[in-house]
């Protein structure tokens, strides 16, 4: 399933009481073999916002299988249908790509646009997990297989792919590390918005080919006539399960050979950053296997709450990482972390120590599921992430959060719907943060035009130097319209200068 779908497009947003915006992972369908027919946080859980426009149209995504040879296409080709024009609940896509359309535009161009938002190279970052490529890495470990999503009680939501009958074929997929293979069922969803295992397989192979394979070995994957990627597209175009499975098996053999020869390890050792599409692919897999099957639990809310649930999309978050110059040796804190998406993204994309605090029970439960699957997925992909810490409770009161704020380098606070009282309480906590710490928020903690004066010398906001930034459309889940955010840096020099001038 693909990375964050808009909730709506155009128009200003308005906060609406007792209405959650639940993220439902929607796959960006580079391929599809057959036609596919929250708990609300309170004032201290900053994933807030909604929109009054709830009946906007969703974007339609093109299948990569359209690149298959024209002369290989059957009269009734396997395609991915357009998104439904109406849906009962708002959706959030885990993808921050706003360049998808129903026209036959270039997949490579969309990828380049998304990649441009990726974090800057970090010479100190070590991407490869030594354990994942060792003999120990080959031992079985707990993870959610794709087949677990499409079998058991959920099997009725899926049907055999490629027009096959009987029991679905099991497909095993090898990841770049020495880990166990992941089990997939060769099925497609009956509902448009459900998990698509065939798409997931192809997207994994595309991601591996783009990021793990040395240039001297790339022909086996990328050759326009005989490459594995082309064979997968052709198999989908001609509706051949046999050809598809053969291409996957040849991919598995190639990965085993390249790992054994040391080519994959050598290539990963030379990489200093993880691109945004690569990050999105991994986070999407995690979300689809943990949060999506339990998304109804996030619809629960407490009577009397007046906030709604929303998310900052990965490209926006990736840009924040760049703007704040967050690096692998630093500390990131998300106050009001919801189901933990941003915490995991920071640990994966940047490799830093990453903290989050959330007080709503259901969101915390899902965050813990995501965290467990995050560790398994990083092992599959052979990546060493930063350490993640998810704390339950009020971020103003949790001792571990109070302590980590003192050494944090970047703090994220989505305070769009915070009350003035809560914002003021937060400002008092900024007294203890270290010099140079950057606080990212959607509303400024420093009023416009504020000046240091004798009568306000004791105000904590005198310690903050604020920059206003713009974000683009499709950066947040509650609107397609861009907006502003703020980066406040703790800088005592202005206050010291004022006091020295006053003497």
N, C-alpha and C positions, 0 to 999 in steps of 0.2 A: 504494500500500500504506500502511497507516495507522500511527500512532505508538505503540510498544512494547506487546506483549501480555504478560500475566503469564506467568511460568514456572510458578507454582503458587500456591495460595491456602491461607492458614491454616497454623498450626504454626510452630515455631521452625526456624531453618535450621541446617545443620551443614556444615562444610567437608568436601568429598570429594575425595580425591586423583585426579588424572589424568582429570577429567571437565570438559570445557569446557561453558560455557553460551553458545551461539552465538545472537546476535540474528538473527532472521529477520523481516524487515519484514512486518507483516500489516496490510492496508489496512482502515481503518475504514469502509468501504463506505457512503457516503451514497447511492451508486447502483450498479447493476450491471445490464447489459442482458441477461444470460443466466445460466442456472444454471452455476456453476462446480463442476464435480465437486469452532573458533578455536584458534586457537593459544593455549595457556595461558601466561599470564605467570608469571614466577617471583616470588620474594618481594619484588621491587622493582617489580612491575607491579600497581598497586593495584585494578584492576577485578576484585575477587574476590568470592566467595561462591557458595554453591549451596544447595539444599534437599533434604532427604531425601524430601520428597513430590513425586514426579515424575509422578504420574498424575492430577493435578487437572484438573477440567474448565475449558475456556476459556469466556470470555464470548461471547455471541452479539450481533452488531451488526445494527441495523435499517437498511434501505435508505431513503434520503430519497425514493425514488420512491413510497413509500407515501403521500406527500402528493399524488400526482397525482389528478386528478378521478376520483371513483368511477365515474361513468358512462362514463369513457373506458377502463376496464380490460377487457382481453380475458379470455376464460375461462381462459387459461393465461398468467398475467402473468410478466413478466421480473422475477425477484427474486434476491436474494443468499441462498444457503443458509446454514444455521447452521454454525458452526464444527464441525469433526469433534471427537468426544468423546475420541479418543485420537490421539496423534501420536508419531512415533518419537523426536523430539528436543525438548528444551525450546525455547520461543520467547520472544523479547522483543519487545514492541511499541514502536514509536517514539512511540506516543501515550500520554500520561499521563492520559487521560480514564478515570476509573473509574466513570462514570455510564452507561455503555452497558449496555443489557439487551435481551432479546428481546421486551420489551413495547413497545407503541406509544407511547413516551414522547416528550417534546418535544425535537426537535433543537436548537432555540434555547436551551432551558434547559441542555442539556449544554454548548453553546458558551459561555454566560455563566459557567458554573461553571469552565470551563477558562480563560476570559479573566481571571478574577479573580486567577490566579496570575501574570499578566504583570508584567514589570518596571515600575517607576515611571517616569513621564515624565521626560525628561532635556532641559532647555532647551538644552543645548549639543550635543545629538545632531543630526546632519544625516543624515536618512534617505535622501534622493534622491541617486542617482548622476548627476552632471552628464554624464558620458561616455555613459551608457546611453541618455540622451534626446537626444543630439546626433546630427549626421549621421554621425559616426564610429561611433556605437553601432549603426548599421544594417548595418555590414559583417559578413560571415560570420565566425564564430569556432568553435573546436572545442568540442563539447559532446556528451553522450550523449543522442540522441533516444529518445523512448519506442519508436519503431519499431525501433531497434537492439536493444531487449530482446526483441522479439517476432518478429524475422525471422531469416533465415540458419539456422544449426544449431538455433536455439531455436524455430523456427516450428512444429515438431511438438508443442510443449507448448500451443499455442493453436488455437482454432477461430474461424471467422467469427462475428461478433456478429449479433444481430437475426435469426438464422435464415437468413442469406444464404449463398449458395453461391459457389464460385469464389474468385478472388483477393480478399483483404480490401481494403476501401476505405481509401484514405489520407485522413486528416483533418489539416489544418494548423491549429495553434492559436497565436494571437497573444498575447504577454504584454504587460504595460503599457508596457514600454520600446519604443524604436525598433528593437529587435533582430529577428533572423530569427525566423520561425515555427518551432515545434517540430512534428516529424512524428510522427503517431500512426497505428497500424493499427487498424481497426475489428474487434478480436478480443476474445475472452474466454479466460481460462485453462481448461485441462482439469483442472488441479489446484487445489484450494481455496485454497492459500496463495501462488499465483503472482501476478505483477504484473497489475493490471487497468487497462488504458489508458483505458477508457471512464470508469471511476470517477475516474481522475486528471484527465481533461478537465473533468469536472463540478466536482471539488474546486478546480481552478484558477479556474474561472469564479466559483464561490462566494466564494473568497478575494479575488479581484479586486473583486467587487461589494461585499463587506463593508469593504474597506480602501482602495480607490483611487478610488471613484466619489463625487464631490461630491453632497450631498443633493439639489440642484436637478436633477441628471441621473439620479437613482436609479430613477425610475419605469420607464424602459426595461428595467431589469434586474429590478426587484422587483414590478412590477404583478402582482396575484394572478390576473389573467385573461390578460394578453398579454405579461407580462415574460419575458425570456430564461430566467430560472431556472425559471419555471413551464413554459415550452415544452420545456425539456430533460427535466423530470420526466414531462411528458405523453408525449413521444416514447418514453421508456423504458417507460412504462406500456402503450402501445399497440404496442410493438415495431416502431417505425418508424424505420429508418435514415435515410430521406429527411428526416423532420421533425427528427431529431437533428442531421444535418449542416447543415440550413438554419438551425437555432438557433445553432449554432457559428459559421457564416459571418456571421450578423447580429451576433453578439458581436464577431467580429473587426473588422467594419466600425465598430461603435460605439467600440471601443477606439482604432482608427486615428483616428477623428474627434475623440475627446476628447483624444488625445495631441497631434494637430495644432493643436487650438484652445488648448492650454495648460492645460486643466482638470485633467489628471492631475498635471502638474508643480506647479500651484498648490496642489492638495490635499496632495501629498506634502510640500511645503515647510512645511505647517502642522502636520505630525505630529511628535511628540516621542518616540514609542516604537513598537515593533513588538509587537503582541499575541502571546501564546503560540500560539494556533491558527495564526496567520500564520507564525510561526517553525517550528512543527511541519510545516506543509505543505511548506515549502522544504526542511527537513532530511530529510523523508521522501522527497522526490523524489531528493535526492542519494544517500541510502542505497540506495534501490531500484535506482539505475542503476550503482552502483559496488560496494557490499559484498554485497548480496543475491545477485547472480549468481556470486559467488566465495566464498560463505559457508563452503564445505567447507574452504577453506584454513585457517580459524580453528579447525578441529577438530584440527589437528595439534598435538602437544605433545612436549616433551622428556621422555624417561624420567627419573624421579627427582624431577620437580616435584610439589608437593603442593598447589597452588592451583587454583582454578577461575575461570572468567571470568564477570563479571556487570557490570551497568551501573546508574548512577543515572539515573532517568528525567527527561525534560525539565521537567516541572512542579516536581519537587524542585529541579533545578538553577536554574530560574527563581526559586524561592523563596529559594534561597541568594543569588542576585544581589540580591534585595531586602533580605534580612537584613544583608548586608555592605555595602549601599549602593554597589555597583559602578556606575561611571559611564563614559561614553564616553572620557573623557580619562585613564583609568587603565589599569593593567596586570594581567592575569589570567594565572595559571600553573596548569596541571594536571599534577601529577607522577604519571606512569603513565597516559597519555592514551589507551591502546588504539588504536582506529581513528579517534580524533579528534573524536568526536561533541560532547563538552563544549567543546572548543576552538572548534569552528565555531559552536556555539550562543552562546557568549560574544561572539564577533566579530559575529554576526548580530543577536542580540537587544539587546546593550548597545552594540555599536559600538566596543568597547575593543580595545587591543592584546592579543592572545591567544596564549599559548604552551602547548605540550604537549611532554612527553618520554615516549617509550616505547622499550623495549629489545627487544621480541619482533619478529622480522623480518616475519612475515606480517601482523601488525597494522599495522606501519609501512607496508608496501606498500599496504594498503587505505586507510590514513590519507592517503597521498599522492594516491591516486585520488580520494578524497573532497574533498581540498583543491582539486584541479584543477576538479572539477565544481562545487564550492562557488562558485568565482570565476565560472564560466559561468552558474550559476543566479542569482547576485546580479545579474549583468548583465541576464539575462532579466527579472527582477522589478524592475529599476531601482533597486536598493538599494546603498548604499555601506556595506560592512561594515568592521569594524576589521581591521587587519593580522593575519594568522595565521602562526605559526611552529611547525613540527613538527620536533622534534629526535629523532634516533635515538640510543639509548644509555642508559647508566645515569645517572639524574638526579643522583646524588651525585658523578659524575665529569665530566659534560659541562660544559665551561667556559662555554658560552653560557647554560646553565641556572643555573649558580652565579652568573653576573653578573646575569641578569635577576631573580633572587630578591632581589637587593639593592635593586631599585626596584619590586618587585611590591606591589600594593595588596591583592590577594586571591590566596591559594594554596589549591588544592583537593587533598586527599590522601585517597583512599579506602583507609585503612589498616586496614580491618576484619580482615584476615588477616595483617598484617605481624608479623614476629617482634619480640620486645622489643629485640633487637640492632639491627634496622633502624630501629625507632622512635627508639632512642637516637642512632643516627648522624644521623637527620634533625634531632633536637633541636639537635645541635651546629651545624647549618647555620642554625638560626634566630637565632644570635648576630649574623649579618650582615644580617638583614632590617631594614627601616627601622621607625621608631616608627609605630604605628598600623596596620601590616600585619595583615590578618586571615587566619588559617589555619583552613580548614574541614576537619574530619576526622570519621570515623565512630567512632573511638576517641580518647579524650582523651590528649593528651601530658602532661597534668598529673594525677597521681594524686588521687583524691578526698580531701579533707581536708588537702592539702598546705599547709604553713605555712613561711614564710621564717624560718630559724633560723641561728644563728651557724655551726652545723656544715654547713649546705648553701648558704652564701652564694655559692659559685662555680657552682651549678647553673644551667644556661640556662633551666630552667623557671620560675625566679623572675621572668623577664622577661615571662611570659605571663599574661594575665588571661583566664579561661575562662568561657564561657557554655554551658550545656547547653540544647539545643533538641530539640523533637520533630518527627518527620516522620510523615506519614499513610500509610495503606495505599496500595499501588500507586505508591510513590515510588522503589522499587528493584526490580530485575529478579528477584531471587532469592526474594522472599516477598511475600505480600499483606498481611503484618502490619506495622504501623508500628513505629517505633523511635526512637532518639535519635542526635543528632549534636552536634558541638561546634564552637564558634567561639572560637578563641584569638587574642586581640589582643596584639601586642607593646606592652607598657606598662612602662617602666622606673621609673615613679614610686613604685610600692610598694617596690621594692628600695632606691631612693634614700631613701625615707622611713624604712625600717628602719635603714639604715646611719647616717642622721643621728640617729635616736633612740638608737642604740648608742654614739654618741660621748660 
